Amino acid sequence: MAIPDRHDTEHGPSSPDIGPSAWLGAAAWLEERICGVPVAGVLDVGPHHVCVGDSYDVHCAQIQRLAGGRLLLRLSTMLMIIPLLDSYAAPDTELNRWHHDDLFEDCTHGYLVTESASVIADLVMAWFRDRGGFSSPDELGYCTTTPKRLPHGGGMP
């Protein structure tokens, strides 16, 4: 069994260019981070200047690693909590299809399950650039929550 371990936030790569190459570079950087997220781990993306208590109306993206090499991407215009899933396996979930079925009440723009970290990184950058109106990926912050194993006990005393 694993319990989440919240890590400090970080900023993405800094770039003097605010054009398309900056967004491409940020997507490549994000793809690398996604590939390093373990099963049950979560990578949150949002404006780096917003703190949890500041506002709930904010563009954000959340990537959670599922079993079998799958990834869950959720997009929202309000802060999201980490979903309590009944399993990290999703073998029967249709891949690369956008879902709008309100499975997650804090996920206002739906979710997608895919095996491609590249697709996720591109979608996240497009979400902030095109839907959120961010002028540069430098405005984004990232926070990783990784699973933590409970210690193995020696039985009851």
N, C-alpha and C positions, 0 to 999 in steps of 0.2 A: 504494500500500500504506500502511496506517495502523498505527501502534503506539499502545497506550493511554497516556494522559497522566492520571495520578491527581490529582484536585483535593482541596483540604482539605474536611473535613466541615463541615456547617453544621446548625444547628438550624432547625426549622420556625418558623412564626409563634407567638409567645407569646400565650397567651390566659388571662385570669383565670377564664374559664368552663371547667369540666371536663365540662359536659353535652353534649348532642347538637350544639349550635351550634359548639362547639369542634372536634368531629370533622368537621363539614361545612366549616368554615373551613379546616381542615388539608387536607381533600380538594381543595378549590378551589386552595389554595396548591400542592399536589403536582401537580395537573393542569397548572398553568402551567409548572412545572419540567419535567414530562414532555414538553410540547410543544416545549421548547427543546433537548432531547437530539438530537444529530445521529445519522445512520446509523452504526451500530456502537458508539455511546455507551451507557454503562450508568449507571443510577441505583440505588444500593443504599440500602435503608431498614432501620433496626434500632434497638435501644435505644441512645441516645446515650452511655451510660456504659460500654459494652462495647468493649474493644480487641481486635484480631485475636488476640493471644496469650492473652487471658484465658480464653476458653471457646469451645467449638465448639457447645454446646447453647444455642441462642438463636433466638428467632423473628426471621426476616428475610424481606425481599422484595427481588427484583431485577428491574428493568425494563431491557430492552435494545431499542434502536431498530433495527428491521429496514428494509429497503428498501421502497419503495412505500407508505409511510405506516403500516406495520404495527409492532406492539409485541409483545414477548415478555415475559410476566410469569411469574416463578418464585417459589414460596413454599416456605419450608423452616423447620425447627426446628433447623437447624445452619448454621453459616457456609458461604456459597457462594463459589466462585471464579467468575470470568467465564468463560462457556463458550466453547470453541473451536469455532466454527461453520464448516461447510464453505462457507457463503455467507450473506450478510445478506439474500438474497431468499428469500421463502417463499411463492411465488405459489400453490402447491397445498395449503398447510396450511389445514385447516378453521378458520374463524374462530369465536371465541366458544364454544369447546368445551373443557372442562377435560380435560387429558390426565394419566393416571396410569401411563404406560407405562415408567417408569424410564429415559427417554432420558438424563437427567442424574443421576449417582449422588449428587450433593449436594443434589438437589431433592426433599425428602422428601414434599412435598404436591402435587406436580405443577406443570403449567405451562399457560398459555393464550396464544394468539395472537389479537390483536384490532386493530382500527383506531381504537379509542376510548380516548383518554387519560382521559376521564371515568370509564369503566368500570374502568380500571386503578386510578385514584386511589380510587374507592369500595371496590374489593376490598381494596386495601392497608390502608386505614383500618379496614375491618371485620375483616381478619386480625389486626391488632394489638389492636383493641378487644375483639372477641368471642372469638377463639381464643387470643390471647396474654394477655388479661386486663389490658391496660394501662389505667390509670385516666384518662390524659390524653394527647393527641398531643404534649404538651410533652416526653414521655419519649423521643421518637423523634429520631434523628439521620439525616442524609442525606449520601451521598458520591457524587460524580459522577466517572466515568472517561470522558474524551472521546478520540476517535481523533486521532491526530497524523500528519500527512503526513511522509513521509521527504523530504529535500531532493532536488531533481532534480539529477542529476550531469551532468557534461560529458563523460562517457566515461572510459575508462581512460587513465592518463598514458603 
